[in-house]
Every structure is written in structure tokens, then in C-alpha cells.
């Protein structure tokens, strides 16, 4: 029997509860610092990878998490 390989093309990067959206809006409004935005982005990215692992995805989607901060 051959093992099935699974992969997805992308994963929503905004977060399960739209955490990145709210963090970005707070940053734009000057309510939080850049470090807080980056920490939220890293947390969401890690949670996305963990969700893929727990779902049994064979090949994890990486490199699709792109954002630009213009100071």
C-alpha cells in the first residue's frame, strides 16, 4: 500500500479570529508598536503551521505568509 501525500496551495494568513487584521489596524492607528504587530504575525504563522501538522498535511505550506511594513 502506498502512502498518500497531501498538500494545500495556501492557508489563510489572517488568523482564526482575524488576529492579524486587528493587530495591523491597531498599528496603523498608532495604538501599538511594530514589535507587537510582528509578534502577532509570528504567532498566527506558527498557529497556521501547527494546524496543518495536526490535520495530517504531508507537505506544509511555507513562504505564503508575506507582509510589508512601511515605516
VMD Tcl script that draws the C-alpha trace (Angstrom):
set ca {
  {0.00 0.00 0.00}
  {1.32 3.44 -0.95}
  {1.11 6.33 1.49}
  {-0.97 9.26 0.35}
  {0.83 12.61 0.09}
  {-1.25 15.68 0.87}
  {-0.60 19.37 0.24}
  {-2.55 22.60 0.09}
  {-1.66 25.60 -2.06}
  {-2.12 28.20 0.64}
  {-3.52 28.83 4.07}
  {-5.46 31.91 5.23}
  {-2.91 34.11 6.94}
  {-5.22 36.41 8.86}
  {-5.72 34.11 11.87}
  {-8.63 32.05 13.14}
  {-10.16 35.07 14.85}
  {-8.73 37.69 12.45}
  {-5.91 38.48 14.89}
  {-3.55 39.80 12.22}
  {-6.23 42.12 10.81}
  {-6.86 43.68 14.21}
  {-3.14 43.93 15.01}
  {-2.46 45.63 11.67}
  {-5.31 48.11 12.14}
  {-4.08 48.93 15.66}
  {-0.58 49.51 14.28}
  {-1.89 51.79 11.52}
  {-3.85 53.79 14.11}
  {-0.74 54.22 16.26}
  {-2.22 52.22 19.14}
  {0.52 49.55 19.14}
  {4.18 49.33 18.27}
  {5.69 47.49 15.32}
  {7.06 44.81 17.66}
  {3.52 43.89 18.76}
  {2.40 43.58 15.13}
  {5.37 41.37 14.28}
  {4.74 39.19 17.35}
  {1.12 38.71 16.32}
  {2.16 37.85 12.77}
  {4.65 35.25 14.03}
  {2.03 33.77 16.36}
  {-0.52 33.45 13.55}
  {2.05 31.93 11.21}
  {3.07 29.37 13.85}
  {-0.56 28.52 14.58}
  {-1.18 28.02 10.85}
  {1.73 25.59 10.59}
  {0.56 23.72 13.70}
  {-2.97 23.43 12.29}
  {-1.56 21.90 9.10}
  {0.52 19.42 11.11}
  {-2.47 18.43 13.22}
  {-4.57 17.97 10.06}
  {-2.02 15.48 8.77}
  {-0.87 17.55 5.79}
  {2.24 15.89 4.34}
  {3.86 18.96 2.78}
  {3.35 22.15 4.78}
  {2.66 25.44 3.07}
  {5.54 27.81 3.78}
  {6.55 31.08 2.20}
  {2.97 32.21 1.61}
  {2.98 34.49 4.65}
  {4.09 37.82 3.22}
  {3.50 41.25 4.64}
  {5.30 44.53 4.28}
  {5.66 47.19 6.92}
  {6.46 50.66 5.64}
  {7.71 52.94 8.36}
}
mol new
graphics top color blue
foreach p $ca { graphics top sphere $p radius 0.5 }
foreach p [lrange $ca 0 end-1] q [lrange $ca 1 end] { graphics top cylinder $p $q radius 0.2 }
display resetview
